[in-house]
């Protein structure tokens, strides 16, 4: 009799525990993220690292954060081929299929296709690239964790001037092209900053080339005669290689500045090897993927060990982590504000605009982020990281370099 009673009591507790477990599973709220990607277009070669980093970050967040909130996040990638028409064509189906609370973009085509649609549908989009002056408008639904390319270039110019020493402005030449609006915007922003800060930077000339230049010896020689102490190239790798070949032909050793999309590793591969770019630099407002055991690198390795990340540690994977961590922290902040079962795209956007995302929340992948409604990126308090090649090795030259305030151009 006693044995039977003990069995009934144990069975009762077992059933109660099972019911509680089922209730817990049933209480879990699922939200979707739409990942726009390019698997068959011009950036197909780097997209695997980018999207793999997205997926691993989501898996980590679900286990370490979402589970306690009663939330699970799914991310599904769609191939837009980095094409405006393809993105616009796919979007209605994406929205109908997964009804995302946030979108992860890859570049300009996504912005062009969705900038005027997302506000009406109340779904924010997080980018990974730097921003542009022509999208610097208030009340945005598309957000960049980095400022404009011109902001990042200005941060580097100020750093190099301080490294050089002296009181005069840093004289720079810019290699650009009128073939793309983005290229024009970048050099105009830098010219604008130099005009407002003549004691810090002087643009000796903007050289316009075709989009894939081959020989720039004459143009580079002119920049050097005009006193250029550095050459800024935030367009593409072809321009970097042509400029480097011109400098080698002229026997001059003037540093070249690059950005994330045409940075040191990518351009060095096109030039032959890393040693070709000894003494050159790249700058951007996120972590640099060198071999150093930084906090971002440790986080990346943890994702590889525990959450199935299958990617290389490079700029593409850093960009994937950057945008995804911003999206996840925004979902997290929104859930704490409105409730785990009430998160919407509108709530996510409001969290982006009202809740600071400290650098620690992205494991140092990004600096402290504090958005306002005045721009699609934080306009103050940002920092940049600078990398270089020393003796054929890819290393960090400077961290936490202040990004100066740049007025709209």
C-alpha positions as CSV (number, residue, x, y, z in Angstrom):
1,X,0.0,0.0,0.0
2,X,2.8,2.4,1.0
3,X,4.7,1.4,-2.2
4,X,1.6,2.1,-4.3
5,X,1.2,5.5,-2.7
6,X,4.8,6.4,-3.3
7,X,4.5,5.4,-6.9
8,X,1.4,7.6,-7.3
9,X,3.1,10.6,-5.8
10,X,6.2,10.1,-7.9
11,X,4.0,9.8,-11.0
12,X,2.1,12.9,-10.1
13,X,5.4,14.9,-9.8
14,X,6.7,13.4,-13.1
15,X,3.5,14.4,-14.9
16,X,3.6,17.8,-13.3
17,X,7.2,18.3,-14.4
18,X,6.4,17.2,-17.9
19,X,3.4,19.5,-18.1
20,X,5.6,22.4,-16.9
21,X,8.2,21.6,-19.5
22,X,5.6,21.5,-22.3
23,X,4.2,24.8,-21.1
24,X,7.6,26.3,-21.1
25,X,8.1,25.1,-24.7
26,X,4.7,26.3,-25.7
27,X,5.5,29.7,-24.1
28,X,8.5,30.2,-26.3
29,X,7.9,33.0,-28.9
30,X,9.6,32.7,-32.3
31,X,10.7,35.8,-34.3
32,X,12.3,35.8,-37.7
33,X,15.2,37.7,-39.2
34,X,15.5,38.1,-43.0
35,X,19.1,37.9,-44.1
36,X,19.7,39.5,-47.5
37,X,22.7,37.9,-49.2
38,X,24.7,37.6,-52.4
39,X,25.4,33.9,-53.3
40,X,25.5,34.4,-57.1
41,X,26.6,38.0,-57.7
42,X,29.7,40.1,-57.3
43,X,30.2,39.3,-53.7
44,X,29.5,35.6,-53.8
45,X,33.1,34.7,-52.8
46,X,32.8,36.4,-49.4
47,X,29.2,35.6,-48.6
48,X,29.7,32.2,-47.0
49,X,31.8,33.7,-44.2
50,X,29.3,36.6,-43.8
51,X,26.2,34.5,-43.5
52,X,27.8,31.7,-41.5
53,X,28.7,34.3,-38.9
54,X,25.1,35.5,-38.8
55,X,23.8,32.0,-38.2
56,X,26.3,31.2,-35.4
57,X,25.5,34.5,-33.6
58,X,21.8,33.7,-33.7
59,X,22.5,30.2,-32.3
60,X,24.6,31.6,-29.5
61,X,21.9,34.2,-28.6
62,X,19.1,31.7,-28.6
63,X,21.0,29.5,-26.1
64,X,22.6,32.1,-23.9
65,X,20.0,34.9,-24.0
66,X,16.8,34.1,-25.8
67,X,16.1,30.9,-23.7
68,X,15.8,33.0,-20.5
69,X,13.6,35.5,-22.2
70,X,11.3,32.8,-23.7
71,X,12.3,33.8,-27.2
72,X,13.8,31.9,-30.2
73,X,15.1,33.8,-33.2
74,X,15.4,32.2,-36.7
75,X,17.4,33.8,-39.5
76,X,16.8,32.9,-43.2
77,X,19.0,34.1,-46.0
78,X,17.8,35.1,-49.4
79,X,20.0,35.5,-52.5
80,X,19.5,39.0,-53.9
81,X,22.5,38.8,-56.2
82,X,23.5,42.3,-54.9
83,X,20.9,43.6,-57.3
84,X,18.3,46.3,-56.7
85,X,15.6,44.7,-59.0
86,X,16.1,41.3,-57.4
87,X,15.8,42.6,-53.9
88,X,12.7,44.5,-54.8
89,X,11.2,41.5,-56.5
90,X,11.9,39.1,-53.6
91,X,10.8,41.4,-50.8
92,X,7.0,40.9,-50.9
93,X,7.5,37.1,-50.8
94,X,10.1,37.4,-48.0
95,X,7.6,39.4,-45.9
96,X,4.7,37.1,-46.6
97,X,6.8,34.0,-45.8
98,X,8.5,34.9,-42.6
99,X,7.1,38.3,-41.5
100,X,10.5,39.4,-40.1
101,X,10.9,41.8,-37.2
102,X,14.3,43.0,-38.6
103,X,16.2,42.6,-41.9
104,X,20.0,42.2,-42.3
105,X,21.2,44.0,-45.5
106,X,24.4,43.6,-47.4
107,X,24.9,46.9,-49.3
108,X,23.6,49.7,-51.5
109,X,21.1,47.7,-53.6
110,X,19.2,46.7,-50.5
111,X,19.0,50.3,-49.4
112,X,17.9,51.5,-52.8
113,X,15.2,48.7,-53.0
114,X,13.8,49.0,-49.5
115,X,14.5,52.4,-48.1
116,X,11.0,53.8,-49.1
117,X,9.2,50.5,-48.3
118,X,10.4,49.6,-44.8
119,X,8.9,52.7,-43.0
120,X,5.4,51.8,-44.2
121,X,5.8,48.2,-43.2
122,X,7.5,49.1,-39.9
123,X,10.4,46.7,-40.3
124,X,14.0,48.1,-39.6
125,X,17.0,46.9,-41.5
126,X,20.6,46.7,-40.1
127,X,23.5,47.1,-42.4
128,X,27.2,46.1,-41.9
129,X,28.9,48.6,-44.1
130,X,29.7,52.2,-43.5
131,X,27.0,54.7,-44.5
132,X,26.8,57.5,-47.1
133,X,26.0,61.2,-47.0
134,X,23.1,60.9,-49.4
135,X,21.2,58.6,-46.9
136,X,22.0,60.9,-44.0
137,X,18.3,61.8,-43.3
138,X,16.3,61.8,-40.1
139,X,13.8,59.2,-39.0
140,X,15.4,56.3,-40.8
141,X,14.4,52.6,-40.7
142,X,17.8,51.5,-42.1
143,X,20.6,51.6,-39.6
144,X,24.4,51.3,-40.0
145,X,26.6,50.4,-37.0
146,X,29.4,52.4,-38.7
147,X,29.3,56.1,-39.7
148,X,30.1,57.2,-43.3
149,X,33.3,56.2,-45.0
150,X,34.2,59.9,-44.8
151,X,33.9,59.8,-41.0
152,X,36.2,56.8,-40.9
153,X,38.7,58.5,-43.3
154,X,38.7,61.6,-41.2
155,X,39.5,59.6,-38.1
156,X,42.5,58.1,-39.9
157,X,43.7,61.5,-41.2
158,X,43.7,62.9,-37.7
159,X,45.5,59.9,-36.3
160,X,48.2,60.0,-39.0
161,X,48.7,63.7,-38.6
162,X,49.2,63.2,-34.9
163,X,51.6,60.3,-35.6
164,X,53.5,62.5,-38.0
165,X,53.7,65.4,-35.6
166,X,53.9,69.1,-36.4
167,X,51.3,71.8,-36.7
168,X,50.4,71.8,-40.4
169,X,47.5,70.0,-41.9
170,X,48.0,66.5,-43.3
171,X,48.1,66.7,-47.1
172,X,46.2,64.0,-48.8
173,X,45.4,62.9,-52.3
174,X,42.2,61.0,-53.1
175,X,41.8,58.5,-55.9
176,X,38.1,58.3,-56.8
177,X,35.7,57.7,-59.7
178,X,32.5,59.2,-61.0
179,X,31.3,55.8,-62.1
180,X,29.4,55.2,-58.8
181,X,27.4,57.6,-56.6
182,X,29.0,56.0,-53.5
183,X,32.5,56.8,-54.7
184,X,31.5,60.4,-55.4
185,X,29.9,60.7,-52.0
186,X,33.0,59.4,-50.2
187,X,35.4,62.0,-51.7
188,X,32.9,64.8,-51.3
189,X,32.6,64.0,-47.6
190,X,36.3,64.1,-47.1
191,X,36.6,67.3,-49.0
192,X,33.9,68.8,-46.8
193,X,35.7,67.7,-43.7
194,X,38.9,69.3,-44.9
195,X,37.2,72.5,-45.8
196,X,35.8,72.8,-42.3
197,X,39.1,71.7,-40.7
198,X,41.8,73.4,-42.7
199,X,44.3,73.1,-39.8
200,X,44.0,69.3,-39.8
201,X,43.5,68.1,-43.4
202,X,44.2,69.5,-46.9
203,X,43.0,67.7,-50.0
204,X,45.7,68.5,-52.6
205,X,43.6,66.9,-55.4
206,X,40.9,64.4,-56.2
207,X,42.0,62.2,-59.1
208,X,39.1,60.8,-61.1
209,X,39.7,57.5,-62.9
210,X,37.8,54.8,-64.7
211,X,36.2,52.3,-62.3
212,X,38.9,49.7,-63.0
213,X,42.1,51.8,-63.6
214,X,45.3,50.1,-64.8
215,X,48.1,52.7,-65.0
216,X,47.9,55.7,-62.6
217,X,51.6,56.7,-62.7
218,X,51.0,60.2,-64.1
219,X,48.2,61.0,-61.7
220,X,50.1,59.7,-58.7
221,X,53.2,61.6,-59.6
222,X,51.1,64.8,-59.7
223,X,49.7,64.1,-56.2
224,X,53.3,63.6,-54.9
225,X,54.5,66.8,-56.6
226,X,51.6,68.6,-54.8
227,X,52.9,67.3,-51.5
228,X,50.5,64.4,-50.7
229,X,51.6,62.6,-47.6
230,X,49.0,59.9,-48.0
231,X,46.7,58.7,-50.7
232,X,43.1,57.8,-49.7
233,X,41.4,55.0,-51.8
234,X,38.0,53.9,-50.6
235,X,36.7,52.6,-54.0
236,X,38.0,49.2,-55.0
237,X,41.1,46.9,-55.1
238,X,41.9,47.7,-58.8
239,X,42.5,51.4,-57.8
240,X,44.7,50.3,-54.9
241,X,46.8,48.0,-57.0
242,X,47.2,50.6,-59.8
243,X,48.3,53.2,-57.2
244,X,50.7,50.9,-55.5
245,X,52.3,50.0,-58.9
246,X,52.6,53.7,-59.7
247,X,54.3,54.4,-56.4
248,X,56.7,51.5,-57.0
249,X,57.5,52.8,-60.4
250,X,58.2,56.3,-59.0
251,X,60.3,54.9,-56.2
252,X,58.1,56.6,-53.6
253,X,56.8,55.2,-50.3
254,X,53.6,57.1,-49.5
255,X,51.0,55.2,-47.5
256,X,47.7,54.3,-49.0
257,X,44.5,54.2,-47.0
258,X,41.8,51.6,-47.7
259,X,38.4,50.7,-46.2
260,X,36.8,47.4,-45.3
261,X,35.5,46.4,-48.7
262,X,38.9,47.0,-50.5
263,X,41.1,46.5,-47.4
264,X,44.6,45.2,-46.9
265,X,44.0,41.5,-47.2
266,X,41.8,41.8,-50.3
267,X,44.0,44.3,-52.0
268,X,47.2,42.4,-51.1
269,X,45.8,39.3,-52.7
270,X,45.2,41.2,-55.9
271,X,48.7,42.8,-55.7
272,X,50.5,39.5,-55.1
273,X,51.1,39.1,-51.4
274,X,50.9,41.0,-48.1
275,X,54.5,42.4,-48.4
276,X,53.3,44.5,-51.4
277,X,51.3,46.7,-49.0
278,X,53.9,47.2,-46.2
279,X,53.2,50.5,-44.5
280,X,49.7,50.9,-46.0
281,X,46.5,51.1,-43.9
282,X,42.9,50.3,-43.6
283,X,40.3,51.9,-41.3
284,X,36.7,51.1,-40.2
285,X,34.5,51.4,-37.2
286,X,34.6,47.7,-36.1
287,X,37.1,45.1,-35.1
288,X,40.0,44.2,-37.2
289,X,40.4,40.4,-37.9
290,X,44.1,40.0,-37.2
291,X,45.6,37.0,-35.5
292,X,45.8,38.9,-32.1
293,X,43.7,37.3,-29.3
294,X,41.3,40.2,-29.0
295,X,37.9,39.9,-27.4
296,X,36.2,39.8,-30.8
297,X,38.5,37.0,-31.9
298,X,37.8,35.1,-28.7
299,X,34.1,35.4,-29.3
300,X,34.5,34.2,-32.9
301,X,36.5,31.2,-31.7
302,X,33.9,30.4,-29.1
303,X,31.2,30.4,-31.8
304,X,33.4,27.9,-33.8
305,X,33.9,25.7,-30.8
306,X,30.3,25.6,-29.5
307,X,27.9,26.9,-32.1
308,X,29.0,25.3,-35.4
309,X,30.5,28.4,-37.0
310,X,32.2,27.4,-40.2
311,X,33.9,30.6,-41.4
312,X,37.2,32.3,-41.8
313,X,38.2,35.1,-39.4
314,X,38.1,38.0,-41.8
315,X,36.4,41.3,-42.6
316,X,33.3,39.5,-44.0
317,X,32.7,37.5,-40.9
318,X,33.2,40.6,-38.7
319,X,30.6,42.4,-40.7
320,X,28.2,39.4,-40.3
321,X,28.7,39.4,-36.6
322,X,28.4,43.2,-36.3
323,X,25.0,43.6,-37.9
324,X,23.6,40.4,-36.3
325,X,24.6,41.3,-32.8
326,X,23.0,44.8,-33.2
327,X,19.8,43.1,-34.4
328,X,19.8,40.6,-31.6
329,X,20.5,43.1,-28.9
330,X,17.7,45.3,-30.3
331,X,15.3,42.4,-30.1
332,X,16.5,41.7,-26.6
333,X,16.0,45.3,-25.5
334,X,12.6,45.4,-27.2
335,X,11.5,42.3,-25.4
336,X,12.5,43.7,-22.0
337,X,10.5,46.9,-22.9
338,X,7.3,45.5,-24.4
339,X,7.3,41.9,-23.4
340,X,8.7,38.8,-24.9
341,X,5.5,37.9,-26.8
342,X,4.9,41.5,-28.1
343,X,8.1,42.3,-30.1
344,X,7.4,43.9,-33.5
345,X,9.5,45.7,-36.0
346,X,8.4,49.0,-34.6
347,X,9.4,47.9,-31.1
348,X,12.9,46.8,-32.4
349,X,13.4,50.2,-34.1
350,X,12.4,52.0,-31.0
351,X,14.9,49.9,-29.0
352,X,17.6,50.9,-31.5
353,X,16.8,54.6,-31.1
354,X,16.4,54.6,-27.3
355,X,18.7,51.9,-25.8
356,X,22.5,52.3,-26.1
357,X,24.3,49.1,-27.2
358,X,27.6,49.1,-25.3
359,X,30.7,47.7,-26.9
360,X,30.7,44.9,-24.3
361,X,27.3,43.7,-25.7
362,X,29.0,43.0,-29.0
363,X,32.2,41.6,-27.4
364,X,34.2,44.5,-28.9
365,X,33.1,43.8,-32.4
366,X,31.7,47.4,-32.4
367,X,32.3,50.5,-30.3
368,X,29.5,51.9,-28.1
369,X,26.5,52.6,-30.2
370,X,24.0,55.3,-29.3
371,X,21.5,56.1,-32.1
372,X,19.3,59.1,-32.4
373,X,16.5,59.9,-35.0
374,X,18.8,62.4,-36.7
375,X,20.8,59.9,-38.7
376,X,21.0,56.2,-39.7
377,X,24.2,55.9,-37.7
378,X,25.5,57.3,-34.3
379,X,26.8,60.8,-35.0
380,X,29.0,61.1,-32.0
381,X,31.0,58.9,-29.6
382,X,32.2,56.4,-32.2
383,X,35.7,55.0,-32.6
384,X,37.6,53.4,-35.4
385,X,40.3,50.7,-35.7
386,X,43.3,51.0,-37.9
387,X,45.3,48.1,-39.3
388,X,48.5,48.0,-41.3
389,X,51.0,45.6,-42.8
390,X,54.4,45.4,-41.0
391,X,57.1,43.2,-42.4
392,X,54.5,41.2,-44.3
393,X,52.2,40.7,-41.3
394,X,48.7,42.0,-40.9
395,X,48.5,43.8,-37.5
396,X,46.5,46.4,-35.6
397,X,48.1,49.8,-35.8
398,X,45.6,51.6,-33.5
399,X,42.4,51.0,-31.6
400,X,39.7,53.3,-30.2
401,X,40.7,56.1,-32.6
402,X,38.1,58.9,-32.1
403,X,35.8,59.4,-35.0
404,X,35.5,63.2,-35.4
405,X,32.1,65.0,-35.8
406,X,31.5,65.7,-39.4
407,X,28.7,67.9,-40.5
408,X,26.4,66.8,-43.2
409,X,27.5,67.6,-46.8
